[in-house]
């Protein structure tokens, strides 16, 4: 298993590997329209992501942001369909938490699909229904995405959080 941190200095293939995992997991696996999945991404130069490779193939990835002072946010956590439920999510989350901790941040939040909240709870996260999942959003989708009717995707979102020791 190879773990890579994707930053603005990374080679182009790493960006493509992360996009591949997102496309497979979200667009094909969950039928999320491609414009909804990628339409609100920030500039490539601002991306911080973790990708896992197995046998030189991308299998999992997530994005990291720092939306507020003292808060790290893990986003777009995904594993390719054929590798889901095989432990890659745990490895991915451990690496993302490590990277956030290296920035001196101990409070981590994730806006999760409600159906995935159990996974996060198993690795130490707690749901916080008292805080809007959108409290930590630092970007807005472009007008053409925001005003477009959204399909019912069959889930709602919840905020889960963890405080590192």
Buried (B, 14 or more C-beta within 10 A) or exposed (E): EEBBBBEEEBEEEBBEBBBBBBBBBBBEBBEBBEBBBBBBBEEEEEBBBBBBBBEEEBBBBBBBBBBBEEBBBBBBBBBBEEBBEEEBBEBBBEBBBEBBBEEEBBBBBBBBBEEBBEBBBEEBBEBBEEEEBEEBBEEEBEEEBEEBEEEEEEEEBBBBBBEEE
